[in-house]
């Protein structure tokens, strides 16, 4: 279980105001990476900058209304050294004061509530937790007391947080039943179908319908850079059968390239999510390691990115 350093309690976020300067840039196929993962599901994301904080949003979620979300980048924080500059990981050895300020800045830029945060405690599993008010952190560095790679809630004003630095973040939203979710999908979680499980839990617990659920698959390692041995493709075909084959490329020397974003989109479609309701970021965190945190590109000497989503109050 992740350990957390003790630190002085304080708030770590504030609302964004309409007077804050912002700018956006559309991301379309081919701009973010050497290779797009899934021809059928790739949709537009936006790169945004608010008060110097850079983050990405999925237009699919933004257009639906009733929810605020953002996928963080490395840009706009105050951390130094290997964590420069927007490190949102609380277990990476960074100065807690810097991490707190990064949360304050990022939450304010995105417009989520930094005073009501629920964090994942990730173990590369398919565990999805139903979030209650008891899970809201009193302090950013308080331990979670649970292990999970997925979070779901129908509580307005509660910010769900998952972490990634090459793994795939997935944000889910049902604008009809007013339910939000956040998932961390590494290759093990992808093979276990955590994205599908999150969507299925939304249906079971909250009465959501698959056709109403909107999903944004954020920046993560692309097929172009995810070169593996046979254990990863074997896990995917073991779980999805032949449906996994379009997302696996055989190379010489017993190596393979695997499209984790496409595989998570395939899982979501199996949960009844419409193809047009799945947005997939082109951005590969390895190809664009100057913008996003990448474990592979930094050799593990890094901070962490975070993806956040909050139902509006």
C-alpha positions in Angstrom: 0.0 0.0 0.0 1.3 3.5 -0.8 2.9 5.4 2.1 2.3 9.1 2.5 4.4 11.6 4.4 2.7 13.6 7.1 2.2 17.3 6.4 0.4 20.3 7.7 -3.3 20.3 6.9 -4.5 22.9 4.4 -6.9 23.4 1.5 -5.4 22.6 -1.9 -7.6 24.0 -4.5 -9.9 26.9 -5.5 -12.5 27.6 -8.1 -11.6 29.1 -11.5 -13.1 32.5 -12.2 -14.3 33.8 -15.5 -11.7 36.6 -15.4 -8.7 34.2 -15.5 -6.9 34.2 -18.8 -7.1 31.0 -20.8 -6.3 29.7 -24.3 -7.0 26.5 -26.1 -5.6 24.5 -29.0 -7.4 21.7 -30.7 -5.7 18.3 -31.0 -6.6 16.2 -34.0 -5.4 13.0 -35.5 -1.7 12.8 -36.0 -0.6 15.9 -34.0 0.1 14.2 -30.7 2.0 11.1 -31.6 3.9 9.2 -34.3 1.0 6.8 -34.7 -2.7 7.0 -33.8 -4.0 4.1 -31.8 -7.6 3.5 -33.0 -8.9 4.8 -36.3 -12.5 4.4 -35.3 -12.5 6.0 -31.9 -10.0 8.8 -32.1 -11.7 12.1 -31.5 -10.8 15.7 -30.7 -9.2 16.8 -27.5 -8.1 20.3 -26.6 -4.9 21.5 -25.1 -5.7 24.4 -22.7 -3.7 26.9 -20.7 -5.2 28.8 -17.8 -2.9 31.0 -15.7 0.1 29.2 -17.0 -1.2 25.7 -16.2 -1.4 23.4 -19.2 -3.9 20.6 -19.4 -6.0 18.6 -21.8 -9.8 18.2 -22.0 -12.1 16.0 -24.1 -14.7 18.0 -26.0 -17.1 15.1 -25.6 -17.3 15.7 -21.9 -17.1 19.5 -22.0 -20.0 19.7 -24.5 -22.2 17.5 -22.3 -22.1 20.0 -19.4 -22.5 19.3 -15.7 -19.0 18.1 -15.2 -15.5 19.5 -15.0 -12.4 17.5 -15.9 -8.8 17.7 -16.9 -5.8 15.6 -17.9 -2.6 17.2 -16.4 0.7 17.9 -18.1 4.2 18.6 -16.7 3.7 22.4 -17.3 2.6 25.1 -14.9 3.7 23.9 -11.4 6.3 24.9 -9.0 8.2 21.6 -8.4 11.9 21.5 -9.1 14.6 19.0 -10.1 13.3 15.7 -11.5 9.8 16.8 -10.6 9.8 20.0 -12.7 7.2 21.4 -12.7 3.6 20.2 -12.4 4.1 17.0 -10.3 0.8 15.9 -8.8 2.2 12.6 -7.3 2.3 12.6 -3.5 4.5 9.5 -3.3 7.3 10.5 -5.6 9.6 12.1 -3.0 8.8 15.7 -4.0 8.6 18.6 -1.5 5.0 18.4 -0.1 4.8 22.2 -0.1 5.4 22.2 -3.9 2.9 19.4 -4.4 0.3 21.3 -2.5 0.8 24.4 -4.5 0.6 22.3 -7.7 -2.7 20.9 -6.6 -4.0 24.4 -5.8 -3.0 25.7 -9.2 -4.2 22.7 -11.2 -7.6 22.5 -9.5 -8.1 26.2 -9.9 -7.3 26.0 -13.6 -9.6 23.1 -14.3 -12.3 24.4 -12.0 -12.6 21.3 -9.8 -12.9 21.4 -6.0 -9.4 20.9 -4.5 -10.9 20.9 -1.0 -12.9 17.7 -1.7 -10.5 15.2 -3.3 -10.7 11.4 -3.4 -7.6 9.7 -4.7 -7.0 6.3 -6.1 -4.4 4.0 -4.4 -3.3 2.1 -7.5 -2.2 -1.5 -7.6 -2.7 -2.3 -11.3 -6.0 -4.1 -10.6 -9.5 -4.1 -11.8 -10.9 -2.9 -8.5 -13.5 -0.1 -8.8 -14.5 1.7 -5.7 -17.9 3.4 -5.1 -16.9 6.7 -3.5 -18.8 8.1 -0.5 -18.4 11.3 1.6 -16.2 9.3 4.0 -13.6 8.9 1.3 -13.0 12.6 0.9 -9.5 13.5 2.1 -9.2 15.8 5.1 -5.6 16.4 3.9 -3.9 15.8 0.7 -1.3 13.5 2.3 -3.7 11.4 4.4 -3.5 7.7 3.5 -6.5 6.3 1.6 -7.0 3.1 3.6 -8.0 1.2 0.5 -6.5 0.0 -2.8 -8.3 0.7 -6.0 -7.6 1.7 -9.6 -11.1 3.0 -10.3 -13.4 5.5 -8.6 -17.1 6.2 -9.2 -19.4 8.7 -7.5 -22.8 10.5 -7.8 -21.7 13.1 -5.3 -21.5 16.7 -6.7 -18.5 18.7 -5.8 -16.3 15.7 -5.1 -13.1 15.5 -7.3 -12.0 12.0 -8.4 -8.2 11.6 -9.0 -6.3 8.9 -10.8 -2.5 9.0 -11.6 -0.5 8.0 -14.7 2.9 8.4 -16.3 2.4 6.2 -19.5 -0.5 4.2 -18.2 -3.9 5.0 -19.6 -6.3 7.3 -17.7 -10.0 6.9 -18.5 -12.7 9.4 -17.4 -16.4 8.4 -17.5 -19.6 10.5 -17.2 -23.3 9.8 -17.4 -25.0 13.2 -17.9 -28.5 11.5 -17.5 -27.9 9.8 -14.1 -25.2 12.3 -13.1 -22.5 9.9 -12.3 -18.7 10.4 -12.8 -15.8 7.9 -12.9 -12.0 7.8 -13.1 -9.9 4.8 -14.0 -6.2 4.0 -14.1 -5.5 1.3 -16.7 -2.0 0.0 -16.9 -1.5 -3.0 -19.1 -2.6 -5.4 -16.3 -5.7 -3.3 -15.6 -6.4 -3.2 -19.3 -6.1 -7.0 -19.6 -8.4 -7.3 -16.6 -11.0 -5.0 -18.3 -11.1 -2.3 -15.7 -12.7 0.2 -18.1 -15.5 -2.2 -18.9 -15.9 -3.0 -15.2 -16.3 0.7 -14.3 -19.0 1.1 -16.9 -20.8 -2.0 -15.8 -20.6 -0.8 -12.2 -22.2 2.5 -13.2 -25.1 0.5 -14.6 -25.4 -1.9 -11.6 -25.0 0.7 -8.8 -26.5 3.9 -10.3 -28.9 2.6 -12.9 -26.9 4.1 -15.8 -27.4 2.9 -19.4 -24.5 2.0 -21.6 -25.8 4.3 -24.4 -25.7 7.3 -22.0 -22.2 6.9 -20.8 -19.5 9.2 -22.2 -15.8 8.2 -22.0 -12.5 10.0 -22.5 -9.4 8.0 -22.9 -6.6 10.4 -22.1 -2.9 10.8 -22.9 -0.9 7.7 -22.4 1.8 5.5 -24.0 0.9 4.9 -27.7 1.2 1.8 -29.8 4.2 3.5 -31.4 6.2 3.3 -28.1 4.7 0.4 -26.2 7.1 -2.4 -27.2 6.8 -5.5 -25.1 7.5 -9.2 -24.8 4.8 -11.8 -25.3 3.4 -11.6 -21.8 1.4 -8.4 -22.6 -0.2 -9.5 -25.9 -0.9 -13.0 -24.4 -2.8 -11.3 -21.5 -4.8 -9.3 -24.0 -5.8 -12.2 -26.2 -6.4 -14.3 -23.1 -9.0 -11.7 -22.0 -10.5 -10.5 -25.3 -9.7 -13.4 -27.6 -9.3 -12.5 -31.3 -10.9 -9.1 -30.6 -7.5 -8.1 -29.2 -5.6 -8.9 -32.4 -6.2 -5.5 -34.2 -4.4 -3.8 -31.3 -1.3 -6.1 -31.3 1.5 -5.8 -33.8 4.1 -8.5 -34.1 7.8 -7.4 -34.5 11.0 -9.3 -35.1 12.8 -11.0 -32.3 9.7 -12.0 -30.3 8.7 -8.4 -29.5 5.3 -6.8 -30.0 3.7 -3.4 -30.0 0.4 -3.0 -28.2 -2.3 -0.3 -28.4 -3.6 0.1 -24.8 -5.9 2.9 -25.7 -7.6 0.9 -28.5 -8.0 -2.0 -26.1 -9.7 0.1 -23.5 -12.0 1.5 -26.1 -12.8 -2.1 -27.1 -13.6 -3.0 -23.5 -15.9 0.0 -23.2 -17.8 -0.9 -26.4 -18.4 -4.4 -24.8 -20.0 -2.6 -21.9 -22.5 -1.0 -24.3 -20.8 2.4 -24.6 -21.5 3.7 -28.1 -18.4 4.1 -30.4 -19.2 7.8 -30.9 -19.3 8.3 -27.1 -15.6 7.3 -26.7 -13.0 10.0 -27.2 -9.4 8.9 -27.5 -6.4 11.2 -27.1 -3.8 11.0 -29.8 -1.1 12.1 -27.4 1.6 9.5 -26.6 3.3 10.3 -23.3 6.6 8.9 -24.5 6.7 10.8 -27.8 5.7 14.0 -26.0 7.6 13.5 -22.8 8.4 17.2 -22.6 4.7 17.8 -22.1 3.5 14.7 -20.2 5.1 12.6 -17.5 6.5 9.3 -18.9 8.0 6.6 -16.8 9.8 5.1 -19.9 11.2 8.3 -21.2 12.6 9.4 -17.8 13.8 6.0 -16.6 11.5 6.3 -13.6 13.1 9.6 -12.4 9.9 11.6 -12.6 6.7 13.1 -11.1 3.2 11.9 -11.8 0.4 13.3 -13.9 -3.2 13.2 -12.7 -6.6 13.1 -14.3 -9.5 14.6 -12.5 -13.3 14.8 -12.9 -16.0 16.4 -10.7 -19.7 16.6 -11.0 -20.8 20.2 -10.8 -22.8 21.3 -7.8 
